[in-house]
Amino acid sequence: MPPPAPAVGGFGGEVPEGYRSGFACFVGRPNVGKSTLTNALVGQKIVITSDKPQTTRTVVRGILHRPDGQLVLVDTPGLHRPRTLLGERLNDLVKTTWAEVDVVAVCFPADEKIGPGDTFLVNELAKVRRTTKIAVVTKTDLATPERIAEHLLDIVELGRSTGTEWAEIVPVSSVAGDQIDLLAELLVALMPEGPALYPDGDLTDAPEEVLAAELIREAALDGVRDELPHSIAVVVEEMGLREDRPADRPLLDIHANVYVERDSQKGIMIGRKGARLRQVGTVARQQIEALLGTPVYLDLHVKVAKDWQRDPRQLRKLGF
């Protein structure tokens, strides 16, 4: 997954001695804290988070700048037993990503025991021979010190039983900020020496349209349950600064469609007299404005794409 090639000496000019740069990806079962950890390391929200499993559907790269190196963090969908064509494609995306990065960090939440899903994932990862692997114990704020110690021993045993050699095992809490700096330091130390891969100040390489669509989907996910979260997809159809506005009063126009799979879901998404869709629009607009630093006019419409998770043609249309 090569980024744009930097000029000789890196984007920052002369490369300091010992400067390192490279890619690390977070993998794990759905809802183990990968996206929250990515945001904590970058220091700003660049990927969406939700308590709904399998929220992440795209590979978004966050960029951490340090005096000793640059770390490109790749947030991936949760590896899971797929029930749809979308699920199969997301799993393929994970496996393609971890074969292309310098370090794979497997996330194990401290408040959950090691399960069959973890064993399956680590067994699959063991087939990738050349990539360095580390284990990250997430959500330590939700577990006692005794439980965390037990969890660490279980991860050591999992590595032994699968033939996986952990370069590091690090407990962290993204919410409390515990050991986030230590994790960053350890990851940078595992990167190859080389120049910066992205300009100083860049926090992600995701297009603004993708970021906006993801923030709209995050707002749409809030408060829905059953199968509806998996049925929601968002596509930004148009996005651009409104013409004839003074330079000191810009307005970003965004026109987006929220797709669901059935007419009944469309009614739920719109809500009584459009109340729910207005709430989604308000929350999403505020998040987009905070990320992009520009006032936003957001125009949302809900459309039905019947059974899109299982339809190859619909998946292509929706960007999968």
C-alpha positions in Angstrom: 0.0 0.0 0.0 2.5 2.6 -1.1 1.7 6.3 -0.4 2.7 9.1 -2.7 6.5 9.0 -3.1 8.2 11.7 -1.1 11.0 13.9 -2.5 14.5 12.7 -1.9 15.3 13.1 1.8 11.6 12.9 2.8 8.9 15.6 3.0 10.7 17.3 5.8 14.0 17.7 4.0 17.0 16.1 5.5 16.2 12.9 7.3 17.5 12.8 11.0 19.7 9.9 11.8 17.8 6.9 13.0 14.4 8.3 11.7 11.9 5.5 11.0 8.7 5.3 9.0 6.3 2.6 8.0 2.9 1.1 8.2 1.1 -0.7 11.1 -2.4 -2.1 11.1 -4.7 -3.0 13.9 -6.6 -6.2 13.5 -9.0 -8.2 15.7 -12.5 -9.4 16.0 -15.3 -6.8 15.5 -15.7 -4.2 18.3 -12.4 -4.8 20.1 -11.4 -1.1 20.1 -9.3 -0.8 16.9 -10.8 2.4 15.6 -10.8 4.1 19.1 -7.1 3.2 19.4 -6.3 4.6 16.0 -7.9 7.9 16.9 -6.1 8.0 20.3 -2.7 7.5 18.7 -3.3 10.1 15.9 -4.7 12.6 18.5 -7.9 13.4 16.5 -10.9 11.6 15.4 -10.3 10.3 11.8 -12.2 7.0 11.9 -15.7 6.4 13.1 -16.5 4.4 16.3 -19.6 2.7 17.4 -20.7 0.0 19.8 -22.2 -1.9 16.9 -20.0 -4.8 15.7 -18.5 -4.6 12.2 -18.7 -0.8 12.0 -15.5 -0.4 10.1 -15.8 -1.1 6.4 -13.0 0.8 4.8 -9.3 1.0 5.3 -8.5 4.4 6.6 -5.0 5.4 7.3 -4.1 7.7 10.2 -0.7 9.4 10.4 1.2 9.9 13.6 4.1 12.4 13.5 6.9 12.1 16.0 10.5 13.5 16.2 11.9 10.0 15.8 9.6 8.8 13.0 6.3 8.7 11.2 3.8 6.0 11.8 1.0 5.3 9.3 -1.8 3.5 11.2 -4.2 1.3 9.1 -7.6 0.7 10.7 -9.2 -2.4 9.3 -12.7 -4.1 9.5 -13.1 -6.8 12.2 -12.4 -10.3 11.0 -15.5 -12.3 11.4 -17.5 -15.3 10.0 -19.1 -13.8 6.9 -22.8 -14.2 6.3 -22.9 -11.9 3.2 -20.8 -11.1 0.1 -20.0 -7.8 1.8 -18.6 -9.8 4.8 -16.4 -11.9 2.5 -15.0 -8.8 0.8 -14.3 -7.1 4.2 -12.4 -10.2 5.4 -10.4 -10.3 2.1 -9.6 -6.6 2.7 -8.2 -7.4 6.2 -6.0 -10.2 4.9 -4.7 -8.2 2.0 -3.8 -5.3 4.4 -1.9 -7.3 6.9 0.3 -8.8 4.2 1.4 -5.4 3.1 2.3 -3.6 6.4 5.4 -3.6 8.5 3.7 -4.5 11.8 0.4 -6.1 12.6 -1.0 -5.3 16.0 -3.7 -7.8 17.2 -6.2 -6.3 19.6 -7.6 -8.3 22.5 -10.1 -6.5 24.7 -9.2 -6.9 28.4 -12.9 -7.3 29.4 -13.4 -10.4 27.2 -11.7 -13.8 27.4 -9.7 -15.2 24.4 -12.2 -17.0 22.2 -12.4 -19.1 19.0 -12.5 -15.9 16.9 -9.2 -14.8 18.4 -7.7 -18.2 17.8 -8.9 -18.3 14.2 -7.5 -14.8 13.5 -4.1 -15.5 15.0 -3.8 -18.8 13.1 -4.6 -17.0 9.9 -2.0 -14.3 10.7 0.6 -17.0 11.5 0.6 -17.7 7.7 2.0 -14.3 7.1 5.7 -15.0 7.8 7.5 -11.8 7.1 5.4 -9.4 9.1 6.2 -8.4 12.7 3.3 -9.2 15.1 2.5 -7.5 18.4 -0.4 -8.0 20.8 -2.3 -5.1 22.2 -4.6 -5.5 25.2 -7.3 -2.9 24.7 -10.0 -1.5 27.1 -7.8 -2.0 30.3 -10.0 0.6 32.0 -12.8 -2.0 32.0 -10.8 -4.8 33.8 -9.1 -5.3 37.1 -5.3 -5.6 37.3 -5.7 -9.3 38.2 -7.9 -9.9 35.1 -5.4 -8.0 32.9 -2.5 -10.2 34.2 -4.5 -13.3 33.4 -5.3 -12.0 30.0 -1.6 -11.4 29.3 -0.8 -15.0 30.2 -3.6 -16.2 27.9 -2.1 -14.2 25.0 1.3 -15.6 25.6 -0.2 -19.1 25.5 -2.2 -18.3 22.3 1.1 -17.2 20.6 2.8 -20.4 21.7 -0.1 -22.7 20.5 -0.3 -21.0 17.1 3.4 -20.6 16.5 3.1 -16.8 16.7 6.0 -14.9 18.1 4.9 -11.6 19.7 7.5 -8.9 19.4 5.6 -7.0 22.1 2.6 -7.4 24.3 1.2 -4.0 25.4 -1.9 -3.2 27.6 -3.5 0.1 26.8 -6.7 2.1 27.4 -7.6 4.5 24.6 -10.3 6.1 26.7 -8.0 6.8 29.7 -5.0 7.4 27.6 -3.0 4.7 29.5 0.2 3.6 27.7 -0.8 5.1 24.4 2.5 7.0 24.1 4.4 3.8 25.0 2.6 1.9 22.2 3.5 4.6 19.7 7.1 4.5 20.8 7.2 0.7 20.5 5.6 0.7 17.0 7.9 3.4 15.7 10.9 1.4 16.9 9.7 -1.6 14.9 9.5 0.4 11.6 12.3 0.4 9.0 14.6 3.4 8.8 13.6 5.8 6.2 12.2 9.3 5.3 8.7 10.6 6.1 6.0 9.1 3.9 3.5 12.0 4.2 3.8 15.8 4.7 4.1 17.1 8.2 0.6 18.0 9.5 -1.3 15.4 7.5 -3.4 13.3 9.8 -5.0 10.9 7.2 -4.8 10.2 3.5 -8.5 9.5 3.2 -10.4 11.7 0.7 -12.7 14.2 2.4 -15.7 12.6 0.7 -14.9 9.3 2.4 -14.5 11.0 5.8 -17.8 12.8 5.4 -19.6 9.7 4.3 -18.2 7.8 7.3 -19.3 10.5 9.8 -22.8 10.5 8.3 -22.9 6.7 8.7 -21.7 6.9 12.3 -24.5 9.3 13.1 -27.0 7.0 11.3 -25.8 4.0 13.4 -26.6 5.7 16.7 -29.8 4.3 18.3 -30.6 1.7 15.6 -30.6 -2.0 16.4 -31.2 -5.6 15.1 -30.0 -5.9 11.5 -30.4 -2.3 10.5 -26.8 -1.2 11.4 -25.4 -3.6 8.8 -27.9 -2.5 6.2 -26.8 1.2 6.3 -24.4 2.5 3.6 -23.7 6.2 2.7 -22.5 7.7 -0.5 -21.5 11.3 -1.0 -22.9 12.3 -4.4 -21.6 15.9 -4.5 -19.3 17.9 -2.3 -17.7 21.3 -2.9 -17.5 24.9 -1.7 -20.5 27.0 -2.6 -19.7 29.5 -5.3 -20.2 33.3 -4.9 -19.4 33.1 -1.1 -16.8 35.6 0.3 -13.5 34.0 1.2 -14.0 34.7 4.9 -17.4 33.0 4.9 -17.0 29.7 3.1 -19.8 27.1 3.0 -19.2 23.5 2.1 -22.2 21.9 0.3 -22.5 18.1 0.8 -25.2 16.1 -0.9 -25.3 12.4 0.3 -27.6 9.4 0.1 -28.1 7.0 3.0 -28.9 3.6 1.6 -30.9 0.8 3.4 -32.0 -2.6 2.1 -35.8 -2.4 2.6 -38.7 0.0 2.6 -39.4 -0.7 6.3 -35.8 0.4 7.1 -36.3 3.5 5.1 -39.2 4.5 7.4 -37.1 3.9 10.5 -34.2 5.9 9.2 -36.4 8.9 8.3 -38.5 8.7 11.5 -41.7 10.4 12.3 -42.2 13.5 10.1 -38.5 13.3 9.3 -37.3 13.8 12.8 -34.7 11.0 12.9 -33.1 12.0 9.6 -32.9 15.6 10.8 -31.1 14.5 14.0 -28.7 12.4 11.9 -28.0 15.4 9.7 -27.4 17.7 12.7 -24.9 15.3 14.4 -23.1 14.5 11.2 -22.8 18.1 10.1 -21.3 19.1 13.5 -18.7 16.2 13.2 -17.8 17.1 9.6 -17.4 20.8 10.5 -15.1 19.9 13.5 -13.0 17.6 11.3 -12.7 19.9 8.2 -12.9 23.3 9.9 -15.5 24.6 7.5 -19.2 25.4 7.9 -21.3 22.7 6.2 -24.7 22.6 4.5 -25.7 18.9 4.5 -28.4 17.5 2.3 -29.4 13.9 3.1 -31.8 11.6 1.3 -32.7 8.0 2.2 -32.9 5.4 -0.6 -33.5 1.7 -0.8 -30.9 -0.6 -2.5 -32.6 -4.0 -2.1 -30.3 -6.6 -0.4 -27.2 -4.6 -1.3 -24.9 -6.6 1.0 -25.5 -9.7 -1.2 -25.7 -8.1 -4.6 -22.3 -7.7 -6.5 -23.7 -5.0 -8.7 -25.0 -3.0 -5.7 -21.8 -3.5 -3.8 -19.8 -2.0 -6.7 -22.2 1.0 -6.9 -21.7 1.6 -3.1 -17.9 1.4 -3.4 -17.2 -2.2 -2.1 
